[in-house]
Amino acid sequence: MRIYILILFLLISSLVASDDGVIIKARKSGEYVAVEGMNNNPFSVTVAYNANYINLKSEKKLPMLFVLKAFSKKEVLKLHIKKNNFSFKAHYDWTIGSKDARHDNSYVYRLPYNLATKQMVSQGFNGKFSHYGKSQYAVDFNMKEATGIYAAREGVVVKTKSDSNLGGANRTFEKYGNYITIEHSDETLATYSHLKQNGVVVKVGEIVKKGQLIGYSGKTGYARGAHLHFIVYKATDGKSRKSFPVKFMSAKGVILKPIKGRFYEAK
């Protein structure tokens, strides 16, 4: 979400802008205007920040891109006051995840369903229906509703939604999808989407093990039917993300590229 800030500093002024736990605060401190970022969320965020100003001199080049770790705060910018009569207008966007994440390409993920069971890939990498752009390397597994979903990789649960029972084959339903997002040790994120209503069995802040039951499949959100949408990604800027191709272990060996229409047995 984009936030705009307008400040006219004449004496001593401060401003706080907050959006879903991300707070950007600007204040006059001596001969400077100091900008502080605070993240009250249990996940890292990437912030794109820009400002227009008069009678100030920035110590950093704008626009700028920075990361705020989970439950952290830091000074992100200082501007020297050239004259007392100055103005400052800023705006920023942020998105979940760290732009600095580096995916461990050697990691082999577990198929996200019960061991010794098979599920069909209904859409693989670069799928024509919806796997392009930021979702290029997502994988869809066709599943009956209420099929158990298991963590494909260990990590920390950072975000969940489970209150919706709405879904359909139209992007207007996108916001109604239930999901679980897990942060990995390399700071990438995995999201398991379209879960059934009340189908999340883990909590934010919980450390989950690879192969642990985390929820149940459904058809909420932008979905033509019951299935699991799985994606591993990182933030690229304050608005978007980049997905990663991942390898899965199956009963017949490592899967480098899941193929639409094929069944794979979890091992």
C-alpha positions in Angstrom: 0.0 0.0 0.0 1.3 3.5 -0.9 1.4 6.0 2.0 1.9 9.8 1.5 3.4 12.1 4.0 3.3 15.9 3.9 5.1 18.0 6.5 5.7 21.7 6.7 8.4 22.3 9.4 8.5 25.7 10.9 9.6 25.0 14.5 9.6 21.5 15.9 7.4 19.0 14.1 7.0 15.3 13.9 4.9 13.0 11.8 4.1 9.3 12.1 2.6 7.3 9.2 1.5 3.7 9.9 0.2 1.0 7.7 -0.4 -2.6 9.0 2.4 -2.5 11.5 4.9 -0.6 9.3 5.6 2.8 10.8 7.7 5.6 9.2 8.3 8.5 11.5 9.9 11.8 10.6 11.0 14.3 13.2 13.1 17.4 13.6 16.2 16.7 15.6 18.6 19.6 16.0 19.9 20.5 12.6 18.4 17.5 10.9 15.2 15.8 10.0 15.5 12.2 11.0 13.4 9.4 9.4 12.9 6.2 11.4 11.3 3.0 10.2 9.6 0.6 12.5 8.2 -2.9 11.7 5.9 -4.4 14.2 5.1 -7.5 12.1 6.6 -11.0 12.7 8.1 -10.9 9.2 10.7 -8.8 7.4 9.4 -6.1 5.0 11.0 -4.3 2.0 10.2 -0.6 1.8 10.5 1.7 -1.2 10.8 5.2 0.1 10.9 8.6 -1.7 10.6 12.2 -0.7 10.4 15.7 -2.2 11.7 18.5 -0.1 12.7 22.2 0.0 15.7 23.6 2.0 16.9 20.2 3.1 19.9 18.1 2.0 19.6 14.3 2.1 22.5 12.2 3.2 21.3 9.4 0.9 20.2 9.2 -2.7 16.5 9.0 -3.1 14.4 7.0 -4.0 15.8 4.3 -1.6 15.0 0.7 -0.9 15.6 -0.8 2.5 14.6 -3.8 4.7 13.1 -3.7 8.1 13.5 -7.0 10.0 10.7 -8.5 12.0 9.9 -6.5 15.2 12.7 -4.0 14.5 13.3 -0.3 14.1 16.2 1.8 12.7 17.0 5.2 11.4 16.8 5.1 7.6 17.4 8.6 6.5 18.8 12.0 7.7 18.3 15.3 6.0 20.3 18.4 6.9 18.2 21.5 7.5 19.5 24.4 5.3 16.9 26.9 6.3 14.3 26.9 9.1 11.5 27.4 6.6 11.5 24.0 4.8 9.0 21.4 3.6 9.1 17.6 3.3 6.7 15.4 1.4 7.4 11.7 1.4 5.6 8.5 0.2 6.4 4.8 0.5 5.3 1.4 -0.5 6.1 -1.9 1.3 5.7 -5.6 0.8 6.3 -8.7 2.9 9.7 -10.3 2.7 13.4 -9.2 2.3 14.9 -8.1 -0.9 18.2 -9.4 0.4 17.0 -13.1 0.7 19.1 -15.6 -1.1 17.4 -18.8 -2.0 19.3 -22.0 -1.1 19.1 -23.7 -4.6 20.5 -26.9 -3.2 17.5 -27.4 -0.9 15.2 -30.3 -1.8 11.6 -29.7 -0.7 9.1 -32.3 0.6 5.9 -32.7 -1.5 3.3 -30.8 0.7 0.9 -33.7 1.3 0.9 -37.0 3.2 3.7 -39.5 2.7 3.0 -42.4 0.4 0.0 -40.5 -1.2 -0.1 -39.2 -4.8 -1.5 -35.9 -6.1 -1.7 -34.5 -9.6 0.0 -31.3 -10.7 -2.7 -29.2 -12.3 -0.4 -26.3 -13.1 3.4 -26.2 -13.0 6.1 -23.6 -13.6 5.0 -21.0 -16.3 1.4 -22.2 -16.2 -0.8 -20.4 -18.8 -3.7 -19.9 -16.4 -2.0 -17.9 -13.7 1.7 -18.9 -13.3 3.4 -16.0 -14.9 5.1 -12.8 -13.6 5.5 -12.8 -9.9 3.9 -16.4 -9.8 6.1 -17.9 -12.5 7.4 -20.8 -10.4 4.3 -21.6 -8.4 3.0 -25.2 -8.4 -0.7 -26.2 -8.1 -1.6 -29.6 -6.8 -5.1 -30.9 -7.5 -6.6 -32.0 -4.2 -9.9 -32.9 -2.7 -11.1 -30.4 -0.1 -9.9 -31.1 3.4 -6.8 -33.0 2.3 -3.9 -32.5 4.8 -1.2 -30.0 3.9 2.3 -30.6 5.2 5.2 -28.2 5.5 7.5 -28.6 2.5 10.4 -27.0 4.4 11.0 -26.1 8.0 10.6 -22.5 9.2 8.6 -19.9 11.2 4.9 -19.2 10.5 4.7 -15.5 9.9 1.2 -14.9 8.5 -2.1 -16.8 8.2 -5.7 -16.4 7.1 -8.5 -18.9 7.6 -11.8 -17.1 8.1 -13.0 -17.1 4.5 -15.4 -19.5 2.7 -15.5 -17.6 -0.6 -13.8 -18.6 -3.9 -14.3 -18.6 -7.6 -12.5 -18.4 -11.0 -12.3 -14.6 -11.0 -9.6 -12.4 -9.7 -12.2 -10.5 -7.7 -12.1 -13.5 -5.3 -8.3 -13.2 -4.8 -8.5 -11.4 -1.5 -10.7 -14.2 0.0 -8.1 -16.9 -0.2 -7.0 -18.6 3.0 -3.3 -19.3 3.3 -0.2 -20.0 5.5 3.1 -18.1 5.0 6.3 -19.6 6.4 9.7 -17.8 6.5 12.7 -20.0 5.9 16.3 -19.8 7.2 17.5 -18.1 4.0 14.8 -15.4 4.5 12.7 -16.7 1.5 9.0 -17.2 2.1 6.6 -20.1 1.1 2.9 -19.5 0.9 0.3 -22.4 0.8 -2.9 -21.0 -0.6 -6.6 -21.7 -1.1 -7.0 -23.5 2.2 -10.5 -24.4 3.5 -12.3 -22.2 6.0 -10.8 -22.8 9.5 -8.2 -25.0 7.8 -5.1 -23.5 9.4 -3.8 -25.6 12.3 -0.6 -23.5 13.1 -0.2 -20.1 14.6 1.9 -17.1 13.8 5.3 -17.4 15.5 5.2 -21.2 15.6 8.3 -23.0 14.5 7.3 -25.8 12.1 9.3 -28.8 11.1 9.5 -30.2 7.5 6.7 -32.7 7.1 4.5 -31.2 9.9 0.8 -30.9 9.3 -0.1 -27.2 8.9 -3.5 -27.1 7.4 -6.2 -28.5 5.0 -6.8 -27.8 1.4 -9.8 -26.0 0.0 -11.0 -23.7 -2.8 -11.0 -20.3 -1.3 -9.9 -17.2 -3.2 -9.1 -17.2 -6.9 -9.6 -20.8 -7.6 -11.5 -22.9 -10.2 -11.7 -25.8 -7.7 -10.1 -27.4 -4.7 -6.3 -27.4 -4.9 -3.2 -26.3 -3.2 -1.2 -23.4 -4.6 2.5 -23.5 -3.4 5.1 -20.8 -4.1 8.5 -19.9 -2.7 9.5 -16.2 -3.2 11.2 -13.1 -1.9 10.4 -9.4 -2.2 12.1 -7.4 -5.0 10.9 -3.9 -4.1 8.1 -2.2 -2.2 5.4 -3.7 -4.4 6.4 -6.9 -6.0 8.1 -10.3 -5.5 10.2 -12.9 -7.4 9.4 -16.6 -7.2 12.0 -19.4 -7.3 12.0 -22.8 -9.0 12.2 -25.5 -6.3 13.1 -29.2 -6.3 10.8 -31.7 -4.7 11.6 -35.2 -3.4 9.3 -37.9 -4.6 9.1 -41.7 -4.3 10.9 -41.9 -7.7 13.5 -39.3 -7.0 14.0 -35.6 -7.2 11.6 -33.6 -9.3 13.3 -30.6 -11.1 10.3 -29.4 -13.0 6.7 -30.6 -12.0 4.8 -31.5 -15.1 1.1 -30.7 -15.5 -1.1 -33.8 -15.5 1.5 -36.1 -13.7 0.9 -37.7 -10.3 3.8 -37.6 -7.8 4.0 -39.7 -4.7 5.3 -38.0 -1.5 8.4 -39.5 0.2 
